[in-house]
Amino acid sequence: MAWVKVVVSLILFYYLTVSQRYWYFLISWLVNLIVIASISWWIARKITRDFLCKSVLPRVNPTGKAVLITGCDSGFGHMTSIELNRLGFFVFAGCLDANGKGAKELLALAPYPNRIVIIQMNVTSPDEISSAYERVEQVLNDSSSGVDQLFAIVNNAGIALSGPIEWSKENSLDPYDSHMEVNTMGVIRVTRKFLPLIRASKGRIVNLSSIAARANIHGINPYSVSKAATAKFTEGLQEELAPFGVTAIDVNPWFYKTPLLNPKNIIKAAFKRFEESSEEVRNAYGREALVKVAKGTVNLVSDPKIVIQFPEQVVDTLVDAITSAEPDAVYRVISPVLREIFWVLNDFLPWELVICIRRLLNKLQDFKEINVDQYLVGTSK
């Protein structure tokens, strides 16, 4: 059927080209109108966001305001906690291990340690979230703390694994269930629990989804599915909470160099799931599929041409989402070149062509020589 579509498209293209003098002026007028309107909107947005909001309109005053951030053991959460602390916000830093190395480093690096509280918070545990809520309330009700409102939540905690859907124990949905538990349900649990405090302050909920929520990339389907659900959850909150003066913001980062994108951990997990699969599945995919997954993972999360090396860009975006007088509903943190590529692939080209391009790119990856042995220490090969 694909070839039939190609042939029909070429025939239509020929006849439309021959008869273009009858209709081209209408299309030309419409395209010009759309282009001019788009340029006008882009300029207006740049003036509003980069000039008015950053230089003219006052930023949010941090005095008496607290921000709760999940996933502060490392990465974006860790860095954002330090930056908001520096700006004068009181920070509740939720960590998977409140006594771990990341939490200790956070306290050591915070410019004002008296304005940061480390909280034990596994976002998959309702009990830990409830305990965190009680701790936050305790601090807010303490007049000596200097903070009286929870102004923002940053739902940052997340995981990223890879591998086909069949690579798991029989009747298991891992890693889909684990991704949904952390990346989606974790966001929903934390938001649901702390929403009364955010409503009271007319504050903000900042959720990290991903560019992968809009454009699935080969090998990370569990991650993309969970992040797409998070993006839609945020979209729903924007309408649902607007009457209360609460702002919900969706931040879509590209792949940035953080501990989350540790290829060794991702590949080991994929190999482990492959070995736990049934014999029929292992035979169907073959061991060469393991190397292909490893190569794809190394390319995706390690290649400096793909992974942006400056996570500070995402931190600056999260800070802007919290401190801007008029934050954007959606922030897409990605280089201009990649942004245009994704725009063309996802919003302009026919979907069938997009699929063909993706498959071609996946095949081209096979020609890249990558030594994956260094990532497979401790796994069966």
N, C-alpha and C positions, 0 to 999 in steps of 0.2 A: 504493500500500500504506500510505502514511503516514495517509491519510484513513480507511482501514479500521481501522487501529489506534486512531485517535482515536474513531471511532464505537463500536467494541467497548469501549474504555475507559470511555466515558460510560455505556453500557448496564450494564456491570459495576458502575460507581460507583453507579448508581441502585439496583440490586438489593442491593448490599452495604449501602447506607444504609438501605433499608427493613428489612433483616433484622439490623441491627446489634445489636438487643437480645439476639440469640442468641450473638454472638461478641465483642462489643465489650469486655466485661469482661476477657476473656483478653488481648486486644491491649493494653488499658489497663494491665493488670498488668505485662505484658512491657515496655512502653514506660517505665513508671515505674521498673522495675528497671534498665533500661539507662541511663536518665538519671541515677539516683542513683549507679550504679556509675561512670559517666563523670565526674560531678562529684567523686566521692571520689578517683578516679584523678588528675584534674586538680589537686586540692588537694594530694594527696600528692606529685605531681611538682613542683609549685611549692615546697613546703616543702623537698623534697630538693635540688632544683636551685638555687633562689634563696636558701635559708637555710643548709642543712647544708653543701652543697658550696662555697658562697662565703664563709660566715661562720664555720663551725665546723670542718669538715674542713680539714686543711692543703692548700695548693696544692702543685703539683709544684715541688720545689726546682731552680732553674735551674743551680746550680753544677755545672760539669763536663759540662753537657748542650748538645748542638748541635741545631739545627733546619735542615733543608734546605728551601728554598722555591723553587719555579719561577715564572717569569713576574714577576720583580721589577723590570722596567724601569719599570713604572707600576702604578697601580691598587691592588687589594687586596694583591698580593704586595709591592709597594713599601712600603705603609703598615704591613703586618704585620711586615715585616723590622725596621722602625724600632722598633715597639712591643715586639717580643720582645727586641731588643737593649737597649732601655731597661730591661726587666725582669731582665736579667742572663743571658739565653741567648746562646750563641755561634751566629751565624747564617751559614749558607752561602746566599748570595743568587744564585740562578741567573738569568742575564739572557740575552736573545736577542742583545744586543750589550753585551759586558762593558766596552767602551770608549765606550759611548754616553752621552747626556745623562742618562738615567735612572739608570744605574749611578753616575755621578759625583755626582749629587744624593743618592743613597742614602748614599754615604760621607760627604758633607758634612753630612747631616742626622742621621746615626747618633750617639746620645749617647756611645757607646763604640766608636770606629772600630777599635780593636785587637781587638774581638770580632765583627767582621763581615768575611767574605771574599766578594768578587765572583767568580762563576764563569761562564765562558762555557758556556751550555747551551741549545741548540736542542733541544727535546724530540722533534723528528722525526729527529734525527741520533744514531744509536747510537754513533758515534765520539765526539761531544761528550759524551754521557752517560757513556761509559767514561772519558774524560779527567777529567770532573767527579768520578767515583767515586775515581779515583786521587788527585786533589787532596784530597778529603775524607779519605781514608785517611791521606795524608801529614800532614795537620794533626792528626788523632786520634792518630797515633803519635808526634807531637812533644810531648814532656813539657813544653816551655816554653809551649805554647799554652793550657794550663789547661783543656783539654777532652779527654775520653777516651771519649765515647760519642755516637753519633747517636741522639737520642731520638725525633725526629719528622720526617716528610716532609709538606710541604704541597704537594700537586699543584694549583697554581693557574693555570698557563699555559693560555690558551685564546684562541679567536678566535670572532667572531660576524659572519656575513654573512646576506644574505637573497635571496629570489628563487625562482621556480618551478624545478622539477627540470629542465625542458627548456632553461633559459637557460644554455647552455654550448656549447662546441665539439662537433661531431659525435663521438659515441662517448666523450665525456668525462663523468665523474661529478662533476665539480666543481660546487658546492662541498661535496658530500657527502664526497668522499675527503679534501679538505683539513681539514674539520671532524673527521672520524674520526682522521686522522693526528695532529692536535694535541690535541683535546679528549678523545679516548679512548685511542688507541694511545700517545700521549705519556705519559699517566698510567700505562699498563701498563708501558711501557718503563722509566720511572724507578723505579716500584715494584719491578719484577723485579730491576733492577740493585742497588738499595740495600737490598733486603729482608734480606740476611744481617746487615747492621749493625743493622737495626731488631729483628730476632729476638734478636740478642745483648744488646740493651739492654731487651728487652721493652717496646718503645716504641709509638709511634702513627703511623698513616697517615691523614692528613686529605685527603680528595678533595673538590674543589669541583665539584658537578654544578650543578643549577639547579632552580628551581621549574618551569621549562619542561620538565624531565625528566618531570614528572608530568602537566603540562597543556600540550599543544602549542598554540602561538599562531600565528595566521595569518601566513605570510610568513617564519617562522624554522624551518621544518621541519628543515633540515640541522643547525642548532644543537640543536634538541630531540632529534633522533635520537642525536647524539653524546653529549649529556649524560645521556640515558636509559641508554645503554650504560655510561657511567661510573658511574651510580648502581647499576646491577645488578652491575657489577664490584666495587664497594665492598661491596655486600650479600654477595656470595660470599666476599670476604676476611674478613668478620666471622666466618663459620663456619670458614673454612679456617685462619685464623691464631690463633683463640682458644686452641687447645692450647699454643701457644708463649707465651701471655701478651701477644700483640700486639693492640692495639685498632685497628680500622678505623672511621673516622668519615666520614659523608656530610654535607656542608654544602650546603644548597639555598637560595641567595640569590634574591630577587626581582630586578628590574632596578634597579640602583643607578647613580648618576651617576659613571662612571669613563671613562677614555679608550677603553675597549673599545667603549663605546656612542657612538662619534663618527658622527653621521648622515651627514656628508659622505663619510667613507670607505666606509661601508656602501652608500650609494646609488651612488657612483661604481663600486664593484665590481659592483653589480647591473646598471648600465647597460652596463658593459664586457662582461659575460657575455651580455647581450641582443644586443649588436652582433655578438658572435662566434657567435651561434646561426645555424642555417640559415635561409634565406629563408622556407621553409615555416613554421617556428616563429614567426618575426617577424610574418608575415602573420596567423597564427592568433591570436596574443595581441594584436597591434595596439600602436601606440605609446601609446595611452591607458593600457595596462597599466603602462607605465613610470612614469607620473605617479601611478597608484594605488599602486604599490609605494613610491614616494618618499613619498607622503602617509602611508601606513601606517607606514613606518619612522620618519618624523619624529614621528608620534604616539607610537609605541611607545618610542622611546629618548630623546625630548626633552621630552615633556609632563610638567611637574612634578606633575600629578595622577596620573600613572602611574609615572614614575621617581622612586624615593626619593632625596632629595638628600644623604643622610648616609651615605656608604660606611663611616664609622667603625663603624656597627652590624655590618657583616660582619666587620670587623677584630676587634671585641670578641668576636664569636662564634668566630672562628678561634683567638684567644688562649685563650678558655675551653676549646675543644676540646683544646688542648695542655696547659693548666695545671690544669684541674679534676681533683679526686681521682676523680670518677666522671663522665666526659663522656657526653653522650647519643650514641646510635648514629646518630641523624639530627637535624640542626639545620635547621629551616626559618626562614630569616630573611626575614620579611615582615610588613607591618603587620597588626594584628588584623582590620581590616575586610576586606582582601584575602584573608587566611587563611580567613575564614568564607565568602567568595564562592567561593574555589577548593574548599573542602570541599564546599559544596553542589553545585557544577557537576561535580566529578569523582567524588565518593564517594556521592552521594545521589540525584541525578536520573537518570532513564533516559537511556541514551547517545544515543538518537535525538533526544530533547529537547535534550540538550546541543549536538548538532550544529546543530540549528535555531537555538538561541540564538546560537551562535558566528557562523553565517551572517548572522543579523540584525544583530549588532554590526558585522560587517565591512561590511555595506551602509550602516549608519548613518555609518560613517567617511567615506563619499563626500560627505556633506553638510557636512563641515567644510572651511572655506576655509583652505587652507594655501599660502603662497607657497613653492614648492620651488626656485625659481630659484637662491636663495643656496646651495643644496646641490649644484647641478649644474654649477658652474664647472669647466671642463676636460672636460666630457662632451659628446657629440653629442646635440642635442635635436631 
